[in-house]
Amino acid sequence: MQTMARIQVSTHDSEQDSRNEHILIYVDGKLVPKQEAVVSVYDSGFMLGDGVWEGLRVHGGVFAFLEEHLDRLYESAKAIDLDIGMNRETLTQALYKTVRANDMTEDAHIRLMVTRGRKKAPFQDPRLSIFGPTIVIIPEFKRAGEEMVQRGLRLYTVPVIRGLPMSQDPKLNSHSKLNCIMALIHALKAGADEALMLDVHGFVNTTNSTNFFIVRKGEVWTSTGDYCMNGITRRKVIELCRENDIPVFERNYSLVDSLGAAEAFVTGTFGGVTPVVEIDGRQIGEGKAGPMYWRLKGLYKELIVRHIST
Ligand SMILES: Cc1ncc(COP(=O)(O)O)c(C=O)c1O
């Protein structure tokens, strides 16, 4: 089957920025030029996807919602029994040292990665990672393009589901994103931009890289949260709804509810709130960002301004 010939976009699309060719990357305590920033082929992250990570954003020289990101990172590390080897204060210093060395105060996206470190032999046993964790901080100038909002996202429902927590808990921001990548491949082959993923019961859950919401009769619905990433933006949007008397529900709902929704949108640290205009070839609502989208986008923007000025 041929894939549909149309332009595909991503929630991570950003304007080209030549400054990214000259960034300094933090690798285990040292700031090194991008071209020299490497880890060992024996690294647990490279070899086995054995690590955890966070995607953060800098606004006005400040890491937005840093405490929440660190909470999630340390919680994930504890769950996989990975000793980060640095406390929150030292890790925070490393993050600020990295963005300051790169003169980044705005439109910066930072990927903080912690793996179980170099192994003495190529095998999964965590006891072989005897050299301590590997910590890498990649800071990039990444401004979300406004075209994404104008154009909106097209989703495609895929057969790859969000699994049960006793296999690989979907709440873990693990280095191995194979489940999400396989989901995205299905969606891309179908000509869509991102994958809409169901949970083990067939309820609509999330996308491969963002959290998913629908709007029906003035109410905002998102999944129960059981099988998706505990997204920080997701939580902020839910809190904003509550603070602003917008009815919001974390509940089970199906594809029928989603296809018939007045609006749909996704949330994530990079893009904030992004409209969804199509699911499985069906237009959602008016096929463009709707009034609830604009309201929540505005509230989220204000929240960030308030957050960085405190
Ligand atoms: C699968 C998945 N869903 C959702 C998110 C969005 O989470 P956040 O809002 O914390 O960026 C991420 C981000 O890492 C993710 O990997």
The ligand as an SDF file (V2000), in Angstrom:
LIG
                    3D

 16 16  0  0  0  0  0  0  0  0999 V2000
    5.2810    8.9330   25.8510 C   0  0  0  0  0  0  0  0  0  0  0  0
    5.2280   10.3380   26.3600 C   0  0  0  0  0  0  0  0  0  0  0  0
    4.0290   10.9040   26.6270 N   0  0  0  0  0  0  0  0  0  0  0  0
    3.9320   12.1570   27.0800 C   0  0  0  0  0  0  0  0  0  0  0  0
    5.0540   12.9370   27.3140 C   0  0  0  0  0  0  0  0  0  0  0  0
    4.8820   14.3590   27.7660 C   0  0  0  0  0  0  0  0  0  0  0  0
    5.3030   14.5460   29.0790 O   0  0  0  0  0  0  0  0  0  0  0  0
    5.6920   16.0140   29.5960 P   0  0  0  0  0  0  0  0  0  0  0  0
    4.4490   16.8230   29.5590 O   0  0  0  0  0  0  0  0  0  0  0  0
    6.1840   15.7810   30.9800 O   0  0  0  0  0  0  0  0  0  0  0  0
    6.7330   16.5330   28.6730 O   0  0  0  0  0  0  0  0  0  0  0  0
    6.3180   12.3920   27.0760 C   0  0  0  0  0  0  0  0  0  0  0  0
    7.5300   13.1790   27.3620 C   0  0  0  0  0  0  0  0  0  0  0  0
    8.5740   12.6760   27.6640 O   0  0  0  0  0  0  0  0  0  0  0  0
    6.4120   11.0590   26.5980 C   0  0  0  0  0  0  0  0  0  0  0  0
    7.5990   10.4840   26.3520 O   0  0  0  0  0  0  0  0  0  0  0  0
  1  2  1  0
  2  3  1  0
  2 15  2  0
  3  4  2  0
  4  5  1  0
  5  6  1  0
  5 12  2  0
  6  7  1  0
  7  8  1  0
  8  9  2  0
  8 10  1  0
  8 11  1  0
 12 13  1  0
 12 15  1  0
 13 14  2  0
 15 16  1  0
M  END
$$$$
